[in-house]
Amino acid sequence: MFKKPPLQKLDAPSEIEGFRQAVLNAQLPEKAEKIAFKELARLAKMSPASPEYTIAANYLDYLVSLPWNSLTADNLDIQRATAVLDEAHFGLKQVKDRILEHLAVRILKLSRKYHILVVDDEKMTRMNLEHVFTKDGYRVTTAATGAEAIAILDRRPVDVVVTDLKMEQVDGMSVLTHAKAKDPGIAVIIITGYATIPAAIEAMQKGSHHFLAKPFKLDEIRATTARALARKREQLESRGPILCFTGPPGTGKTSLGQAIARCLERNFIRMSMAGMKDEAEIRGHRRSYMGALPGRIIQEIRRAGTRNPVFMLDEIDKIGQEFKGDPAAALLEVLDPEQNAAFVDHYLDAPFDLSKVMFIATANTTDSIPGPLLDRLELIRLAGYTDSEKEEIARRHIIPREVRESGLSEQMPEFTPEAIRSLIKNYTREAGLRSLQRAVAAICRKKARERLIHANAAGPIRITADTVGSLLGPARPHPDLSTGRDQVGITTGLAWTEAGGEIMFIEATKMRGRNRLILTGSLGNVMKESAQAALSYIRSQTRRLGIPEDFFESHDIHIHVPAGATPKDGPSAGLTIAVALISLILDRPARREMALTGELTLSGRILPIGGVKEKLMAAHRSGVTTVVLPAQNRPDLAQLPEEILKGLDILFVQELWDITDRVLVTP
C-alpha cells in the first residue's frame, strides 16, 4: 500500500490541511491518491502567491470533486422499463428489444446465486459451514475428501472453495492446485488446525485467497467469503454496451437515450460531437499553463455526479479532423470496453474508470465514421416510421404536445384521421417526424391567432383535411408515380440517403457521336463506375440483344439522374442503369411502377444491397407496385413488418436477364 507522506507545517496550513482532509474523504483509488498526495507535498512547498500554487490548488480541487465511488443504483424492473419505453416511443421494436435484453442480462447476473464448495473431513465442520452459507443465500455443495472435491470441480463450476488443509490422500493444497488449474478466477480459502507460516506462504504462492487457522470464527469466514465474492461480482458485472443508433433525422435517436436513462434511473448526459475538431476536447489539456481544463468526457462525468450515467455522444458521424488532432481516434480509448476502465485524461493524469458508463452514440450514416471506431459500436438502425405509425405517434404525442405549446389546452383542437393522413402524405413525406411536428405546430399557431382575433368565437376547434389545405396552402409536390407514363430509357430506382429511402429515376438517351459515355446529375465515383460497368456488360451482349456491331461506335450514350443539385452515390444503382440502357437500345418502354435496386457485375450477376427496409418504405409511399431485389436480400424481408410489404410484389433476381422481360413493355 502507498504510504501517505507527512506534510510540511506552514504558518498558515489551513488550506493545505483542508485539501488533505478532502483527499482522505474522497476515498480515491490508490493511483489517484498517490498522485494527490504528491501534489499536496509540492503545494506545501510553494508560495500561495505563485501561479503554480493556483494551478496545483485547482487541480486538487478538481481531483477530489470527481465521483470516484459514486454509483447510481439501477432500477432493474423489466416490466417498468417496458412501460417507460412504450410510453416514450411508439414502434421501434428492435431498439426496445435490445435495451430490454441488456436489462435482462444484468438482472440475471446480479440475481445469480453463488456456488460454494465446502471440503472438510470433519462432518460437524461441514454441516456448520453449510448451514451458515445456505442461510446467507449461497448454493452449497459439500465434500468429505479431497478426491471427492476434485471430482465435483470437474463436473460443475464453483465460485468459492473453502477447504481444509490436512486430509488423507488428497490434501487441501492439491484441491487448491486443481481448482486454480481448472479456473484461475476461482477463490480458494484454506482453513486448518495446523497453521504454519511456511504452509500459509505456500498456499498464497499457489493462489489461495486467504488462509485461516482453526478454530475460526463464523463471522470471520463469512466476511472473508463476502470479500472474495465481491471481487467475483466485479468480474461478472456486465460491461455497459456501446450502442449506436443510426437513421434519418427525426426518428427519435436522442429521445431514446433519454428514455433508457429513465428506465435505469441513471443520470443522462448529452454531448454533441458535431464539428468537434480538437482532440483535447476528449482527452483534455496538460497542466502546463493557466486555464488548462479536463476533456469534455471528464467534465460531464463530474457534472453528472455519478460514475455510471447514460452518456450520449450525439452526431458522432459529423466529427471533424484537422491539425489539432483527430477526436475520433481519441474516442477509441473511451469506447473500448477493454481500455476505458483506466481512461487517462491529460489534465487529471490519473486513470478514471469509465467501464460503468453506458455510452450511446447517434449518427445519420456510418459512412464517415472511421472503421476502428465503428468496430467498437453496436449498430441499431432506425429506418423510419410507416404512415400508420406516424398517425399513431401524431395522435398520442405530437398533437397533445403542440396543443399545450400553443396555449390551446382549454380548447383542445380535434384533428380528424383524414387531416392527419393529409399532413403525412401531402405535406411531410419523410422518414422521421420533424416536418410533421412543424406542420402540426403551424396549424395550432394559426388556430391560436384566430381564436384571439375572433374573441367571441366559441365551440370546439375541428381540424379536417380541408382545414389543413386552407391553413397550410396547396400540397407540396413529391416525386411519385401518380403522373407520367412508361417511357423508353427511363427506369425507376430505389436509393438510400441520410434522410431515409427515396425513389430515383434514371434517364438514358442516345445521339450520334463517337462512343462517348456522358454522366450527369451530380453522381459520385461509385455510381459513375456502376454506369460504366453496366454499359460495358451490355456492349459485351450485343449478339444477345440483337444490336448492330457498330452501334456504339456511331453513338454517344448520356445517362442522367434528375435533381442534379443533390449529390448521389452508392453501390446499388447498377441494375437500374443497365435496364434503362437496354430499354433505350431496344426501344422498349420500362414499366414506371416497377422499381429496381441492386449492383450489377461485369458477368451479369446481381449483388446484394443495404437499406432494404428504407427502400421498401419509399416504394410504398410513392405508389410502386413491384420491387426487384437481389436474391441474396431475401432474408432481409423476414424482419420487416407486414405493413411495409402490403401491396408490394417483391421479385428476387440473380442475373440481369431474369428480369428484363418483366420490366420492359413488349412492343
C-alpha positions in Angstrom: 0.0 0.0 0.0 1.1 3.5 -0.7 2.2 5.3 2.4 0.9 8.9 2.7 3.9 11.3 3.1 3.8 13.8 6.0 3.1 17.4 5.0 5.4 20.3 6.0 3.9 22.6 8.6 3.3 26.1 7.4 2.5 29.2 9.3 -1.0 29.2 7.7 -1.6 25.5 7.0 -5.4 25.6 7.0 -5.8 25.4 3.2 -3.3 22.6 2.9 -4.9 20.7 5.7 -8.3 21.3 4.1 -7.0 19.7 0.9 -5.5 16.8 2.8 -8.8 16.1 4.5 -10.7 16.4 1.2 -8.3 13.8 -0.4 -8.9 11.5 2.6 -12.7 11.9 2.4 -12.8 11.4 -1.4 -11.5 7.8 -0.9 -9.6 8.0 -4.2 -8.2 4.9 -5.9 -4.7 4.0 -4.9 -3.0 5.5 -8.1 -5.1 8.7 -7.9 -4.5 9.0 -4.1 -0.7 8.7 -4.7 -0.8 11.5 -7.3 -3.0 13.7 -5.0 -0.6 13.4 -2.0 2.4 14.0 -4.2 0.7 17.2 -5.5 -0.1 18.1 -1.9 3.6 17.8 -1.0 4.5 20.1 -3.8 1.8 22.6 -2.9 3.1 22.8 0.7 6.5 24.0 -0.6 5.0 26.7 -2.8 4.2 30.3 -2.1 0.5 31.0 -2.2 1.2 34.0 -4.4 2.9 32.0 -7.2 0.9 31.0 -10.3 1.9 27.3 -9.9 0.2 27.3 -6.5 -3.1 28.3 -8.1 -2.7 25.6 -10.8 -1.9 22.9 -8.2 -4.8 24.0 -6.0 -7.3 24.0 -8.9 -6.1 20.5 -9.9 -6.5 19.1 -6.4 -10.0 20.7 -6.1 -11.0 19.0 -9.4 -9.5 15.7 -8.5 -11.4 15.3 -5.2 -14.6 16.6 -6.7 -14.9 13.7 -9.2 -17.4 10.9 -8.5 -14.7 8.2 -8.0 -17.0 6.0 -5.9 -20.5 7.4 -6.6 -22.7 4.9 -8.4 -26.4 5.2 -9.2 -28.4 2.0 -8.3 -30.0 0.7 -11.4 -33.8 0.1 -11.4 -33.8 -3.4 -12.9 -37.6 -3.8 -13.1 -38.0 -5.1 -16.6 -41.8 -4.5 -16.6 -41.4 -0.9 -15.7 -38.7 -0.5 -18.3 -41.0 -1.9 -21.0 -43.8 0.5 -19.9 -41.4 3.5 -20.0 -40.1 2.7 -23.5 -43.7 2.1 -24.8 -44.8 5.4 -23.3 -42.0 7.4 -24.8 -41.8 5.8 -28.2 -44.3 4.0 -30.5 -42.9 1.2 -32.6 -39.1 0.7 -32.8 -39.4 -2.9 -31.6 -35.8 -3.8 -32.5 -34.4 -1.0 -30.4 -36.6 -1.7 -27.4 -35.8 -5.4 -27.5 -32.1 -4.6 -27.4 -32.5 -2.4 -24.4 -34.6 -4.9 -22.6 -32.1 -7.7 -23.4 -29.4 -5.6 -21.7 -31.6 -5.2 -18.6 -32.4 -9.0 -18.6 -28.7 -9.9 -18.7 -27.9 -7.5 -15.8 -30.9 -8.9 -13.7 -29.8 -12.5 -14.3 -26.1 -11.8 -13.4 -26.9 -9.8 -10.3 -29.5 -12.3 -9.0 -27.3 -15.3 -9.6 -26.7 -17.5 -6.6 -23.0 -18.1 -6.0 -21.9 -21.7 -5.6 -19.6 -22.5 -2.6 -17.8 -25.9 -2.3 -17.0 -26.8 1.4 -14.3 -29.5 1.7 -13.5 -31.0 5.2 -13.1 -34.4 6.6 -14.9 -33.4 9.8 -18.7 -33.8 9.4 -19.6 -31.2 12.0 -17.5 -28.5 10.4 -19.1 -29.3 7.0 -22.6 -29.1 8.5 -21.9 -25.8 10.3 -20.4 -24.1 7.2 -23.2 -25.5 5.0 -25.8 -24.1 7.4 -24.2 -20.7 7.6 -23.6 -20.3 3.9 -27.1 -21.5 3.0 -28.6 -19.0 5.4 -26.6 -16.3 3.7 -28.2 -17.2 0.3 -25.4 -19.2 -1.3 -25.7 -22.5 -3.1 -23.6 -25.0 -1.1 -22.0 -28.3 -2.0 -20.0 -30.4 0.5 -17.2 -32.9 0.0 -15.7 -35.2 2.7 -12.4 -35.8 0.9 -10.1 -34.0 -1.5 -10.7 -36.6 -4.2 -14.5 -36.0 -4.0 -13.9 -32.2 -4.2 -11.8 -32.6 -7.3 -14.5 -34.7 -8.9 -17.1 -32.0 -8.1 -14.8 -29.3 -9.6 -14.5 -31.4 -12.8 -18.3 -31.7 -13.1 -19.7 -28.2 -12.4 -18.5 -24.6 -12.0 -17.8 -23.3 -8.5 -17.2 -19.7 -7.3 -15.5 -20.2 -3.9 -13.8 -23.3 -2.4 -13.5 -23.5 1.4 -11.2 -26.4 2.1 -9.4 -28.0 5.0 -5.6 -28.3 4.6 -4.9 -31.7 6.2 -6.9 -34.5 4.7 -6.0 -38.1 3.8 -4.7 -39.0 0.4 -5.6 -35.7 -1.4 -5.0 -32.7 0.8 -6.1 -29.0 0.6 -3.0 -28.0 -1.4 -3.9 -30.5 -4.1 -7.5 -29.2 -4.2 -6.1 -25.6 -4.4 -3.8 -26.6 -7.3 -6.6 -28.4 -9.2 -9.1 -25.6 -8.7 -6.7 -22.9 -10.0 -5.8 -25.0 -13.0 -9.5 -25.5 -13.8 -10.5 -21.9 -13.3 -7.9 -19.2 -12.4 -10.7 -16.9 -11.3 -11.9 -19.2 -8.5 -11.4 -18.1 -4.9 -9.9 -20.7 -2.6 -10.0 -20.2 1.2 -7.9 -22.7 3.2 -8.8 -23.5 6.8 -6.6 -25.6 9.1 -5.8 -26.5 12.7 -2.2 -26.9 11.8 -1.4 -23.4 10.6 2.2 -22.7 10.0 3.9 -19.8 8.3 5.5 -21.9 5.6 2.2 -23.5 4.8 0.5 -20.1 4.6 3.2 -18.8 2.3 2.9 -21.9 0.0 -0.8 -21.5 -0.2 -0.6 -17.8 -1.1 2.0 -18.6 -3.8 -0.3 -21.1 -5.3 -3.1 -18.6 -5.5 -5.1 -19.0 -2.3 -7.4 -16.1 -1.5 -7.0 -16.4 2.3 -5.5 -18.7 4.9 -7.5 -19.1 8.2 -6.5 -21.0 11.4 -8.9 -23.3 13.3 -10.8 -22.7 15.4 -12.2 -19.9 13.2 -15.0 -17.5 13.9 -18.0 -17.8 11.7 -18.2 -14.1 11.2 -14.6 -14.1 10.1 -15.1 -16.7 7.4 -18.4 -15.1 6.3 -16.6 -11.8 5.8 -13.7 -13.4 4.0 -16.1 -15.2 1.7 -18.0 -12.0 1.1 -14.8 -10.2 0.1 -13.9 -13.0 -2.3 -17.3 -12.8 -3.9 -17.2 -9.0 -4.2 -14.2 -9.4 -6.5 -16.0 -12.1 -8.4 -19.1 -9.9 -8.7 -17.0 -7.1 -10.1 -15.7 -9.5 -12.8 -19.2 -10.8 -13.6 -20.7 -7.3 -13.8 -21.8 -6.8 -17.4 -19.9 -4.0 -19.1 -22.0 -1.2 -20.4 -22.9 -1.8 -24.1 -21.8 0.8 -26.6 -24.9 1.3 -28.8 -25.0 3.4 -31.9 -28.5 4.5 -33.2 -28.2 5.2 -36.9 -31.0 6.5 -39.0 -32.6 9.5 -40.7 -33.2 12.8 -38.8 -36.3 13.0 -36.7 -36.6 9.3 -35.9 -36.1 9.8 -32.1 -32.5 8.7 -31.6 -31.7 11.3 -28.9 -35.0 10.9 -27.1 -34.4 7.1 -27.0 -31.2 7.8 -25.0 -33.3 9.8 -22.5 -35.8 7.0 -22.2 -33.0 4.5 -21.5 -31.8 6.7 -18.7 -35.3 6.9 -17.2 -35.6 3.1 -17.4 -32.5 2.6 -15.4 -33.0 5.7 -13.3 -29.5 6.9 -14.2 -28.3 10.5 -14.9 -28.4 11.4 -18.5 -25.5 13.3 -20.3 -25.7 14.5 -23.9 -22.6 15.7 -25.7 -22.8 16.9 -29.3 -19.8 15.7 -31.4 -20.8 17.7 -34.5 -18.0 19.9 -35.7 -15.6 18.8 -32.9 -12.0 19.1 -34.3 -9.7 19.3 -31.3 -8.5 16.1 -29.7 -8.1 18.0 -26.4 -11.9 18.2 -26.2 -11.8 14.4 -25.5 -8.5 14.0 -23.6 -8.2 17.4 -22.0 -5.2 19.8 -21.8 -2.0 19.1 -19.9 -1.4 21.2 -16.7 1.4 23.2 -18.2 -0.3 26.5 -18.4 -3.0 28.6 -16.8 -6.5 27.8 -17.9 -5.9 24.1 -18.7 -9.1 22.0 -18.4 -10.0 18.3 -18.5 -11.7 16.9 -21.6 -15.5 17.1 -22.1 -15.8 13.4 -21.0 -14.4 14.0 -17.5 -16.2 17.4 -17.3 -19.6 15.9 -18.0 -18.9 12.9 -15.6 -18.1 15.4 -12.8 -21.3 17.5 -13.7 -23.4 14.3 -13.5 -22.0 13.4 -10.1 -22.0 9.6 -10.7 -19.6 7.2 -12.3 -22.3 5.3 -14.3 -24.5 7.7 -16.2 -26.1 7.2 -19.6 -23.7 9.2 -21.8 -24.9 10.1 -25.3 -22.4 11.1 -28.0 -24.7 12.9 -30.4 -23.9 13.2 -34.1 -20.8 11.1 -34.0 -20.7 10.9 -37.8 -20.0 14.7 -38.0 -16.7 14.8 -36.1 -14.1 17.0 -37.9 -10.4 16.5 -38.3 -7.6 19.0 -38.6 -4.0 19.7 -37.5 -5.1 19.8 -33.8 -5.7 16.0 -33.8 -8.4 13.5 -34.6 -11.2 13.4 -32.0 -12.5 10.1 -33.5 -9.1 8.5 -32.7 -9.2 9.8 -29.2 -12.7 8.2 -28.7 -11.2 4.7 -29.4 -10.0 4.5 -25.8 -13.2 6.0 -24.4 -15.4 3.5 -26.2 -13.2 0.3 -25.9 -14.5 -1.9 -23.0 -11.0 -3.3 -22.6 -9.4 0.1 -22.2 -11.8 2.5 -20.7 -11.6 1.0 -17.2 -8.4 3.1 -16.9 -9.1 6.1 -19.1 -6.4 8.8 -18.6 -7.3 12.4 -19.2 -4.3 14.6 -19.9 -5.4 17.1 -17.2 -6.0 14.5 -14.5 -3.0 12.3 -15.4 -4.7 9.6 -13.3 -6.8 6.6 -14.5 -10.5 7.1 -14.2 -12.9 4.1 -14.6 -15.4 4.6 -17.5 -16.4 1.0 -17.7 -19.6 1.5 -15.8 -20.8 4.3 -18.2 -23.4 3.3 -20.7 -22.3 5.0 -23.9 -24.8 5.6 -26.7 -23.9 7.2 -30.0 -26.1 8.6 -32.7 -25.5 9.1 -36.4 -27.4 9.7 -39.6 -25.0 7.5 -41.6 -22.0 5.3 -40.8 -20.1 6.1 -44.0 -18.0 8.9 -42.4 -17.2 7.0 -39.1 -13.7 5.6 -39.2 -13.5 1.8 -39.3 -11.7 1.2 -36.0 -14.3 3.4 -34.2 -17.2 1.8 -36.0 -15.9 -1.6 -34.9 -16.5 -0.7 -31.2 -20.1 0.3 -31.8 -23.1 -2.0 -31.8 -25.2 -0.6 -34.6 -29.0 -0.4 -34.2 -30.7 1.1 -37.3 -33.8 3.2 -37.1 -35.2 3.0 -40.7 -38.0 5.5 -40.1 -41.8 5.2 -39.5 -44.6 3.9 -41.6 -47.6 6.0 -42.3 -49.7 4.2 -39.8 -47.0 4.6 -37.1 -46.8 8.3 -37.9 -50.6 8.6 -37.4 -50.4 6.9 -34.1 -47.4 9.0 -32.9 -49.1 12.2 -34.1 -52.3 11.3 -32.2 -50.5 10.2 -29.0 -47.5 12.5 -28.7 -47.1 15.3 -31.3 -50.6 16.8 -31.3 -51.0 16.9 -27.5 -47.6 18.5 -27.1 -48.1 21.1 -29.7 -51.6 22.0 -28.4 -50.0 22.7 -25.0 -47.2 24.7 -26.6 -49.7 26.9 -28.5 -51.9 27.6 -25.4 -54.9 25.8 -26.7 -55.1 23.3 -23.8 -58.5 24.6 -22.6 -60.0 24.4 -26.2 -58.4 21.1 -27.4 -58.5 21.1 -31.2 -59.7 17.8 -32.7 -57.6 16.5 -35.6 -59.6 14.1 -37.7 -57.9 11.0 -39.0 -58.3 12.3 -42.5 -56.5 15.5 -41.5 -53.5 13.6 -40.0 -53.3 11.4 -43.1 -53.3 14.5 -45.3 -50.5 16.0 -43.3 -48.4 12.9 -43.6 -49.0 12.2 -47.3 -49.3 15.7 -48.8 -47.1 17.9 -46.6 -44.5 15.9 -44.7 -43.4 12.9 -46.7 -40.2 12.0 -44.8 -38.7 9.1 -42.8 -38.7 11.0 -39.5 -41.2 13.2 -37.7 -39.8 16.7 -37.6 -41.7 18.1 -40.6 -44.9 16.5 -39.3 -44.3 18.2 -35.9 -43.6 21.6 -37.6 -46.8 21.2 -39.7 -49.0 20.4 -36.6 -47.3 23.3 -34.7 -48.1 25.7 -37.6 -51.8 24.7 -37.6 -52.0 25.2 -33.8 -50.4 28.6 -34.0 -52.8 29.7 -36.7 -55.8 28.5 -34.7 -54.5 30.3 -31.6 -54.2 33.5 -33.6 -57.8 33.0 -35.0 -59.1 32.5 -31.5 -57.6 35.7 -30.3 -58.8 37.7 -33.3 -62.3 36.3 -33.1 -62.6 36.5 -29.3 -66.4 35.9 -29.4 -65.9 32.6 -31.2 -66.9 29.6 -29.2 -67.2 25.9 -29.7 -64.7 23.2 -30.4 -61.9 23.5 -32.9 -62.1 20.8 -35.5 -59.2 20.2 -38.0 -60.2 18.4 -41.1 -58.4 17.7 -44.4 -60.0 20.8 -45.9 -58.8 22.9 -42.9 -55.3 21.6 -43.4 -55.3 22.8 -47.0 -56.7 26.2 -46.2 -54.2 26.8 -43.4 -51.0 25.3 -45.0 -51.7 26.1 -48.6 -51.5 23.7 -51.6 -50.0 20.3 -51.0 -46.3 20.1 -51.9 -45.4 18.0 -54.9 -43.4 14.9 -54.3 -41.7 12.6 -56.8 -44.0 9.7 -57.2 -45.6 7.6 -59.9 -49.1 9.2 -59.9 -48.2 11.2 -63.0 -46.3 10.2 -66.1 -46.3 7.1 -68.3 -44.0 4.3 -69.3 -41.1 5.7 -71.4 -38.2 4.4 -73.3 -34.9 4.8 -71.4 -36.4 5.8 -68.1 -36.4 3.4 -65.2 -37.4 3.7 -61.5 -34.8 3.0 -58.9 -34.7 3.0 -55.1 -32.0 4.8 -53.2 -30.9 5.1 -49.5 -30.0 8.6 -48.2 -29.3 10.1 -44.8 -32.9 11.3 -44.8 -34.2 7.8 -45.5 -35.3 5.9 -48.6 -36.3 7.7 -51.8 -37.3 6.7 -55.3 -34.9 7.8 -58.1 -35.4 8.0 -61.8 -32.6 7.0 -64.2 -32.8 8.6 -67.7 -30.8 7.4 -70.7 -30.7 8.8 -74.2 -28.6 8.2 -77.3 -27.3 10.5 -80.1 -25.0 10.5 -83.0 -21.4 10.6 -81.7 -18.2 8.7 -81.2 -18.7 6.1 -78.5 -18.8 8.6 -75.5 -20.5 8.0 -72.2 -21.8 11.2 -70.6 -22.8 11.1 -67.0 -24.7 14.0 -65.3 -26.7 14.5 -62.2 -24.0 15.1 -59.6 -23.0 11.4 -59.4 -20.4 10.1 -57.0 -17.4 8.0 -58.1 -19.1 4.7 -57.1 -22.2 5.5 -59.1 -20.1 6.6 -62.1 -18.3 3.2 -62.0 -21.7 1.4 -61.8 -22.8 3.2 -65.0 -19.5 2.3 -66.8 -19.8 -1.3 -65.7 -23.4 -1.5 -66.9 -22.5 -0.1 -70.3 -19.6 -2.5 -70.6 -21.7 -5.5 -69.8 -24.4 -4.5 -72.4 -21.7 -3.9 -75.0 -20.5 -7.5 -74.4 -24.0 -8.8 -75.0 -24.6 -7.2 -78.4 -25.5 -10.5 -80.1 -28.0 -11.5 -77.4 -29.7 -8.1 -77.7 -29.6 -8.0 -81.5 -27.6 -4.8 -81.6 -25.6 -3.9 -84.7 -21.8 -4.3 -84.1 -21.1 -0.7 -85.0 -23.9 0.8 -82.9 -21.7 2.0 -80.0 -19.0 3.3 -82.4 -21.5 5.7 -84.0 -23.5 6.8 -80.9 -22.9 8.6 -77.7 -24.8 7.5 -74.5 -26.0 10.1 -72.0 -27.1 8.9 -68.5 -28.7 11.5 -66.3 -30.2 11.4 -62.8 -32.7 14.3 -62.2 -32.3 16.7 -59.3 -28.7 17.4 -60.3 -28.1 19.8 -57.4 -28.3 16.8 -55.0 -25.2 14.6 -54.8 -25.9 11.0 -55.4 -23.7 8.0 -54.8 -23.9 4.4 -53.7 -23.4 0.8 -54.9 -27.0 -0.1 -55.7 -27.8 1.6 -59.0 -26.1 -0.7 -61.5 -29.2 -2.8 -62.2 -31.4 0.2 -62.7 -28.9 1.8 -65.1 -28.5 -1.4 -67.1 -32.2 -1.8 -67.6 -32.5 1.9 -68.6 -29.8 1.3 -71.3 -31.5 -1.9 -72.6 -34.8 0.0 -72.8 -33.1 2.7 -74.7 -31.2 0.4 -77.2 -34.2 -1.9 -77.8 -36.7 1.0 -77.9 -38.9 -0.8 -75.4 -40.6 1.4 -72.6 -39.8 0.4 -69.0 -42.6 0.0 -66.5 -42.8 3.1 -64.4 -44.5 1.4 -61.4 -41.7 -1.2 -61.2 -38.7 -0.1 -59.0 -35.3 -1.8 -59.2 -32.3 -1.9 -56.8 -29.1 -3.9 -57.0 -25.5 -3.8 -58.1 -24.5 -5.3 -61.5 -21.2 -7.1 -62.1 -19.4 -7.5 -65.5 -20.6 -11.1 -65.5 -24.3 -10.1 -65.2 -24.8 -11.1 -61.6 -26.8 -9.0 -59.2 -25.1 -8.3 -55.8 -27.0 -7.7 -52.5 -27.6 -4.2 -51.3 -28.3 -2.5 -47.9 -31.1 -0.3 -46.7 -33.9 -2.7 -47.8 -36.4 -1.5 -45.2 -35.9 2.2 -46.1 -36.1 1.5 -49.8 -39.3 -0.6 -49.5 -40.9 2.2 -47.3 -40.0 4.7 -50.0 -41.6 2.4 -52.7 -44.7 2.0 -50.6 -45.0 5.8 -50.1 -44.5 6.5 -53.8 -47.1 4.1 -55.3 -44.7 1.5 -56.6 -46.4 -1.9 -57.1 -43.4 -4.1 -57.8 -39.9 -4.1 -56.4 -37.0 -6.0 -57.8 -34.4 -7.1 -55.2 -31.2 -9.2 -55.4 -31.9 -12.8 -54.4 -29.4 -12.6 -51.6 -31.5 -10.0 -49.9 -34.4 -12.4 -49.4 -33.6 -13.0 -45.6 -34.0 -9.2 -45.0 -37.7 -9.4 -45.6 -38.2 -11.8 -42.6 -37.6 -8.9 -40.2 -39.9 -6.3 -41.9 -43.4 -5.6 -40.6 -46.3 -6.8 -42.7 -47.5 -3.2 -43.3 -44.4 -2.4 -45.4 -44.8 -5.4 -47.6 -48.6 -5.0 -48.0 -49.4 -4.1 -51.6 -45.9 -4.7 -52.9 -45.0 -7.6 -55.2 -41.3 -8.5 -54.5 -39.3 -10.1 -57.2 -35.9 -11.7 -56.5 -33.3 -11.9 -59.2 -29.8 -13.4 -59.5 -28.9 -12.2 -63.0 -29.9 -9.3 -65.2 -31.7 -11.4 -67.8 -34.0 -12.9 -65.1 -35.9 -9.6 -65.0 -35.5 -7.8 -68.4 -38.7 -9.1 -70.0 -40.7 -8.3 -66.8 -39.6 -4.7 -66.6 -39.7 -3.8 -70.3 -43.0 -3.5 -72.1 -43.4 -5.8 -75.1 -43.8 -3.7 -78.2 
